[in-house]
Amino acid sequence: MTCRSERKERYFKAGDRVVRTLTGTGLKDPDAVFRVSKAPVRVKADLRVREGIIKDIL
């Protein structure tokens, strides 16, 4: 079995936009999310950058 980080396929091209949808208690109602959240954060498609932002939030 190949580790995800070892795969050679590229599913996204430079410039593609990826949107992640969160689900769970209260998050299925977009209005509820926007009432309590800040503006969306744009980040580089780099795992370390995303991990750092999540750690800062938590």
Buried (B, 14 or more C-beta within 10 A) or exposed (E): EEEEEEEEEEEEEEEEEEEEEEEEEEEEEEEEEEEEEEEEEEEEEEEEEBEEEEEEEE
